[in-house]
Each structure stands twice: as structure tokens, then as C-alpha cells.
Amino acid sequence: EWDRWLLMGLIGTAVGMLGFLIHQIIDSLIKFKWDLVENYLQVSKRKTWSMGANVIIYLSTGQDGNIHMTWLCALGSGLAMVVLSSGSVLFFCPAGSPSGLPEIIGYLNGTSIQHLFNIKTFLGTFVSCVLAVASGLFCGPEGPMIHLGALLGCGLSQLQSDTLGIHLPIFTRFRNSADKRSFITAGAGAGIASVFRAPVGGLLFTLEEGSSFWDIRLAWQTFFCCLMATFTTDLLSSSLYGFVYRGHFGFFEVEKRIIFWNLLDMNILAFVPAILLGMLGGLLGALFVSLNIRINKLRMQFFNSIPKLTIRKTSRLLETVLILRIRLMFCISLHLFLCVAAAALLVENGKQGITYLFKRGTHEEFGYTSLCTALAFYFILSCWTAGSAVASGLVIPMLYTGALYGRIIGLILVSIFGVQTNEYGTWIDPGLFAAIGAASFFSGVSRLTISLTVLMVSMLS
């Protein structure tokens, strides 16, 4: 079995390198976009939690620069990314839309799907994913990373391509449906492990959500694959940021890896709001799924009524453009009505916002108005975005939505009991309940339990 373990290690390493590459490109594109806007404003940079929020702060304080041209610059860069993202899956690889995760689950449970594991799908999904996330749409790279990991698992294990005319004479004994499915399972788990830096979470995700064909040998090999993916992503990220070498190769900084790393002494009273958040997450999760199903049915009915294929695809592309335009116009409206905090929460992609919402000791940063406004708009628009013609994931929107209402519950507790500094009341913190709320909404939408708990623990502690 040495060759099987070797392939699992190679797949994990390849997926880890791909995960690192995706995050680096996304961060570089986001930085490039907001640097253009800040350079256009001709203002000195300030240290804040988000580059998008930086621009909002400048505009709200009356800094020099034309507000209309500034927003036009932000809108133009975002729209260019959205058009390319949507076009890559509509006109280049339809199998890459929207996330690929349902298709992977379907394949692992016995469904044959055409063009799911070819090179065009890989390239189109990769390009669409990085551009969709960098554009500012309410989505993340998690679903596409699972699809891309499964593609690498399929390609590296089979070592043949009809498109390229490649049929290498090695590892030929794995060219059967059962072994192919096992390597695709491991690649999908490595994809989620690379995103969340959680090898155990990747294993449990594939066990709980993915394949129905499972045995103990595959479990150990999938865990090894996930471990290699996590290690490779961490190792490369330890020294490079935005493709710039920062030194300290192999030095894993705890602040870079852990969002909520200083632990709290817990009180039994904290279970009361936690149970409330769990119930709220289940209700809102069911509402999200139900609303998303209705939106996608209406979407299918509308676009299927267009007889000409080219016009149908162009209309789907224009839908993604409309979603981004509504998002930016809503942020402009919030800015004009002086709701700067809510605009700052919505103007940037969710990764930075989630990190900030989880922080402790920041109960004065966001009020009820900004959190409730951001929650209502983010909930509706992320539900609309899911299923649109871009390769995107739902994990970041789920975590962000849950963090918003969790922080609202935390603010209510602070309003009732005040800011507590003693050891028995330190659990009354909006950042703590933002993390619990994020897990509750994630679970309410995905119906995951054990693997979700492991993923959240890996991210937060």
C-alpha cells in the first residue's frame, strides 16, 4: 500500500499549495483594489481593521477627494472582477458554477456528472473563485476549494487526461471507479482542511457530509492527506504574504493562526444565551435555506424562459453585476446617512469582518443600528448570491451572518449587566457570543454538528 499512501501525500501537498495560492491571489487583488481607491483619494493611510473600512472612514470624515469618482472607481474594479468571474463559468466551464460542492457530494454517492473532473472545469473554477471573492460579493472560497481539491485528487491519482492526450504508465492499478472515488474523497477533505487549517475537521467533513462509501483504512489515509494539506498551506503562509517574502520560513505565528486565542473562564449562566443562539441559528438557518430554494427556483424559471442560449448566459452574468451594484449602492446610502459602521461592515469581504467581530473587549465598536442593518442586508444578499453564476462558497457568509446576530445578543447582555471585569462575569462579551452565533448559523444551514465543532475549535483556539 506504499503507493497509495504516497499518492495521498502528494494530493495533500498539491491541495495545500493550491489553497495557499488562492488566498494569496485574493488578498493581493483586494489590496490592489483598495490601494487604487486610496491613491485616488490622495490621503495618508491609517491603521484600521479593513482596507475597505479605511476608505469609508476617509469619506465620512470629509477628507479630500471626490466621493462620486471614488465610488465609481470602487464599483468599476469590482464589476470588472465579477464580469470575468461569471463569464469564466458561463462561457468557459459551466460545471464550475456555483460552488461544485453539491456535485462532488452527488458524485461520491453514485451520480455521474459530465465534465465535473476535467482541466477546463479546474481552470474556470479557480479563476471564478478568486475573482468572485476579491470583487466583494458576499461569498468565500470554501466550496470551490473542496471542488478543486477533489479535482486534484482525481487528476493526480489517475495520471491521464483525454483533453491533453496524457496517459502515464504509472499507478495504473488505481484506474478504477472505487479507488478513484477514494482519492476524490481525500482531495475534497484536504480542500476544507487547507481553508480552515483543520485536518481533523476535513476528515470529519468528508465522513459526515461527503462519501457514503467508507472504511477505516480510507479514514486514516484521508486524515494523512488533510494533514499534508494543512501543513503545506501553513508552511508557505509562514513566510509569504501577497507573494512578498517576509522571512521566518517555518515560523508559525500564533496570532496569524488563531482568531480567539485568549480563553475565557466560563460560567454556567453562559449556557442560557448559548442555547438561545442555538435555537435562533436553527430558525434562521431554516429560513435561509427555504429562501434560497425559492430564489433559485425563480432564477431557473426566469432564465429557462429565455430561448436563446447566448442571451440566457449574458442575463445570468448581468445578474451577478446587479448583485454587486446593489451592494455598493447600499454602502453609499449608508455612508450618506452617516451609518459609517454598518457601511464599513458591508464594504469589504467577510474574512476581515469576522475576525473583528470575534474580538473581545470591543463592545463599543458597533451599536445596535449598525449590526441590525448589516445583518438584514447581508442575510438577504448572501442568500441571493448563493446559486448565482460564480464559483463561490457559503461558509464565510454563514459565519459572518451568525457573528452579527451573536454580537447583538452579546450587546444586549452588556446593556443588562454592564461591562464585567471580575472573573465570574468576563463571559459577558460580544466577541464570545459572535463566535457562538457564527457556529449556530453555520450548523443551522449546513446541518453539520461534530465536524463543525472541530472546525470552529480549530479556528478559534
RARAJO-V776568 format. One record per pair of residues at least 4 apart in sequence whose ideal C-beta (glycine too) atoms are under 6 Angstrom apart, sorted by the first residue. I is the first residue (numbers start at 1). J is the second residue. D is the distance in Angstrom with one decimal. If there is no record, write none. Layout:
I;J;D / I;J;D
//
This chain:
7;157;5.6 / 8;186;5.7 / 8;221;4.8 / 8;224;5.4 / 8;225;4.4 / 9;228;5.2 / 10;156;5.8 / 11;152;5.9 / 11;153;5.0 / 11;156;5.2 / 11;187;5.3 / 11;225;5.5 / 12;190;4.9 / 12;225;4.0 / 12;228;2.9 / 12;229;4.3 / 13;228;5.2 / 13;232;5.0 / 14;152;5.0 / 15;149;4.5 / 15;152;5.5 / 15;190;4.0 / 15;191;5.7 / 15;194;5.6 / 15;229;4.4 / 16;194;5.3 / 16;229;4.0 / 16;232;2.7 / 16;233;4.4 / 17;232;5.7 / 19;194;3.3 / 19;233;4.8 / 20;233;4.8 / 20;236;4.3 / 20;237;5.9 / 22;130;5.8 / 22;141;5.6 / 24;243;5.7 / 25;130;4.8 / 26;130;5.3 / 26;133;5.1 / 26;134;5.1 / 27;242;5.7 / 28;242;4.8 / 29;134;3.7 / 30;134;5.3 / 31;35;5.8 / 33;77;4.7 / 34;51;3.8 / 34;52;6.0 / 35;39;6.0 / 37;55;5.4 / 37;70;6.0 / 37;73;5.3 / 37;74;5.3 / 40;73;5.4 / 41;58;5.8 / 41;65;3.7 / 41;70;6.0 / 43;58;5.3 / 43;63;5.0 / 48;53;5.5 / 48;54;5.0 / 49;356;4.6 / 50;348;4.5 / 50;352;4.4 / 52;347;4.0 / 52;348;3.3 / 53;344;3.7 / 56;340;5.8 / 56;343;5.0 / 56;344;4.7 / 56;347;5.7 / 58;63;4.3 / 59;67;5.6 / 59;335;5.9 / 60;340;4.4 / 65;70;5.7 / 71;75;5.9 / 71;332;5.6 / 75;79;5.9 / 75;328;5.2 / 78;135;4.7 / 78;136;5.1 / 78;324;5.3 / 79;321;5.9 / 81;85;6.0 / 81;131;4.4 / 81;134;5.7 / 81;135;3.7 / 82;135;4.7 / 82;320;5.1 / 82;321;5.7 / 82;324;5.0 / 83;87;5.9 / 84;131;5.3 / 85;128;4.5 / 85;131;3.7 / 85;132;4.3 / 85;390;4.7 / 86;90;5.8 / 86;317;4.5 / 86;320;4.4 / 86;389;4.6 / 86;390;5.3 / 87;91;5.4 / 87;317;6.0 / 88;92;4.9 / 88;124;4.7 / 88;127;4.7 / 88;128;4.6 / 89;93;5.9 / 89;96;4.5 / 89;97;4.0 / 89;124;5.5 / 89;128;4.8 / 89;389;5.9 / 89;391;5.8 / 90;313;4.5 / 90;316;5.9 / 90;317;5.8 / 90;389;5.3 / 92;124;4.5 / 93;120;4.6 / 93;121;4.6 / 93;124;3.1 / 95;115;4.5 / 95;116;5.3 / 95;121;4.5 / 96;121;5.3 / 96;124;4.4 / 96;125;3.7 / 96;128;5.9 / 96;391;5.0 / 97;389;5.3 / 98;387;5.4 / 98;392;5.9 / 99;143;3.0 / 99;392;6.0 / 99;393;5.6 / 100;104;6.0 / 100;147;2.8 / 101;143;4.4 / 101;146;5.3 / 103;113;5.3 / 103;116;5.6 / 104;147;5.9 / 104;150;5.0 / 104;188;5.5 / 105;210;5.9 / 106;111;4.0 / 107;111;5.8 / 107;113;5.8 / 108;210;5.3 / 108;211;4.2 / 109;212;5.0 / 115;121;5.9 / 117;151;5.7 / 117;154;4.4 / 118;163;5.9 / 119;163;5.3 / 120;124;6.0 / 121;125;5.9 / 122;151;4.8 / 124;128;5.9 / 125;129;5.9 / 125;144;5.3 / 125;147;5.8 / 125;148;6.0 / 125;391;4.7 / 128;132;5.8 / 128;390;5.4 / 128;391;3.8 / 129;141;5.3 / 129;144;3.8 / 129;391;4.4 / 131;135;6.0 / 132;137;5.3 / 132;139;5.7 / 132;390;4.0 / 132;392;5.0 / 133;141;5.4 / 137;385;5.5 / 138;381;5.4 / 138;382;4.0 / 138;385;5.1 / 138;397;5.1 / 139;385;5.6 / 139;392;3.3 / 140;393;4.3 / 140;395;5.2 / 140;396;3.0 / 141;145;5.3 / 141;393;5.8 / 142;195;5.1 / 142;393;3.6 / 142;395;4.0 / 143;393;3.4 / 144;148;6.0 / 144;391;4.4 / 145;191;4.2 / 145;195;5.1 / 146;188;4.9 / 146;191;4.2 / 146;192;5.6 / 149;187;4.2 / 149;188;5.3 / 149;190;4.9 / 149;191;2.7 / 150;184;4.7 / 150;187;4.7 / 150;188;4.3 / 152;156;5.8 / 152;187;5.2 / 153;183;4.3 / 153;184;4.7 / 153;186;5.6 / 153;187;2.3 / 154;184;5.2 / 157;174;5.2 / 157;183;3.7 / 158;175;5.8 / 159;168;4.2 / 159;171;5.7 / 160;166;5.9 / 160;167;4.4 / 161;166;4.5 / 174;179;4.2 / 182;218;5.5 / 185;206;5.4 / 185;211;4.6 / 186;222;4.5 / 186;225;4.1 / 188;206;5.9 / 188;210;5.9 / 189;202;4.1 / 189;203;5.7 / 189;206;4.0 / 189;222;5.0 / 189;226;5.1 / 190;225;4.9 / 190;226;5.1 / 190;229;3.8 / 192;202;4.6 / 192;205;4.9 / 193;198;5.8 / 193;199;4.9 / 193;202;3.0 / 193;226;3.8 / 193;229;5.0 / 193;230;5.0 / 194;229;4.4 / 194;233;4.8 / 196;201;5.7 / 196;455;5.2 / 196;458;5.9 / 196;459;6.0 / 197;230;5.3 / 198;455;5.2 / 198;458;3.5 / 199;226;3.9 / 199;227;4.4 / 199;230;4.8 / 200;454;5.2 / 201;451;5.7 / 201;454;4.3 / 201;455;3.9 / 201;458;5.5 / 202;226;3.8 / 203;222;5.4 / 203;223;4.6 / 203;226;5.5 / 204;208;5.7 / 204;450;5.7 / 204;451;3.5 / 204;454;5.6 / 205;209;5.5 / 205;451;4.6 / 206;210;4.0 / 208;451;4.8 / 214;218;6.0 / 218;222;5.9 / 231;235;6.0 / 233;237;6.0 / 234;252;6.0 / 236;240;6.0 / 238;250;5.8 / 238;251;5.6 / 238;252;5.6 / 239;245;6.0 / 239;246;5.8 / 239;248;5.9 / 239;249;4.1 / 240;245;6.0 / 241;246;5.6 / 254;258;5.6 / 259;355;5.7 / 259;358;5.2 / 259;459;5.7 / 259;460;5.5 / 260;358;5.3 / 260;435;5.8 / 260;460;4.1 / 264;426;5.7 / 264;427;5.5 / 265;423;5.5 / 266;270;5.5 / 266;427;5.7 / 267;424;5.9 / 267;427;5.2 / 270;427;4.5 / 273;409;5.6 / 274;436;5.4 / 277;406;5.9 / 277;436;5.2 / 277;437;5.2 / 277;440;4.8 / 278;440;5.0 / 281;285;5.7 / 281;440;2.6 / 281;441;4.6 / 281;444;4.1 / 282;444;4.6 / 284;441;6.0 / 285;441;5.8 / 285;444;2.1 / 285;445;4.3 / 287;291;6.0 / 288;383;5.7 / 288;445;5.4 / 291;383;5.2 / 292;383;5.0 / 292;386;5.4 / 295;384;5.9 / 296;387;4.5 / 300;304;5.7 / 303;312;5.3 / 306;311;5.4 / 306;312;4.3 / 316;389;4.2 / 319;388;5.9 / 320;388;5.1 / 320;389;5.7 / 320;390;5.7 / 323;385;5.7 / 330;377;6.0 / 331;343;4.7 / 331;346;5.4 / 331;347;4.9 / 334;339;4.3 / 334;342;5.1 / 334;343;3.9 / 335;343;4.9 / 341;366;5.2 / 341;370;3.7 / 342;370;3.9 / 342;373;4.3 / 342;374;4.9 / 343;347;5.8 / 345;353;5.6 / 345;374;4.3 / 346;374;5.6 / 348;352;5.6 / 350;354;5.6 / 350;396;4.2 / 350;400;4.2 / 353;400;6.0 / 354;399;5.3 / 354;400;5.4 / 354;403;5.6 / 357;403;4.2 / 357;407;5.5 / 357;434;4.5 / 358;431;5.3 / 358;434;5.4 / 358;435;5.3 / 359;431;5.0 / 360;429;5.1 / 360;431;4.3 / 363;414;5.0 / 363;430;5.1 / 366;370;4.9 / 366;371;5.3 / 368;372;5.8 / 371;404;5.6 / 371;407;5.9 / 371;408;5.1 / 374;378;5.6 / 374;404;5.8 / 375;404;4.2 / 375;405;5.7 / 377;381;6.0 / 378;382;5.7 / 378;401;5.8 / 379;401;5.5 / 382;397;3.8 / 386;394;5.6 / 394;398;5.6 / 398;441;5.4 / 398;442;4.5 / 398;445;5.3 / 399;438;4.3 / 401;441;5.3 / 402;406;5.8 / 402;437;4.2 / 402;438;3.9 / 402;440;5.7 / 402;441;3.1 / 403;434;4.2 / 403;437;5.7 / 403;438;4.4 / 405;437;5.3 / 406;433;4.4 / 406;434;4.3 / 406;436;5.5 / 406;437;1.9 / 407;430;4.6 / 407;434;4.2 / 409;433;5.0 / 410;430;3.1 / 410;433;3.7 / 411;430;5.4 / 413;417;5.9 / 413;428;4.9 / 417;428;5.4 / 420;425;2.8 / 420;426;5.9 / 420;428;4.9 / 433;437;5.9 / 435;460;5.7 / 439;456;4.8 / 442;446;5.9 / 442;452;5.8 / 443;448;5.9 / 443;452;5.3 / 448;452;4.0 / 456;460;5.8 / 457;461;5.5
//
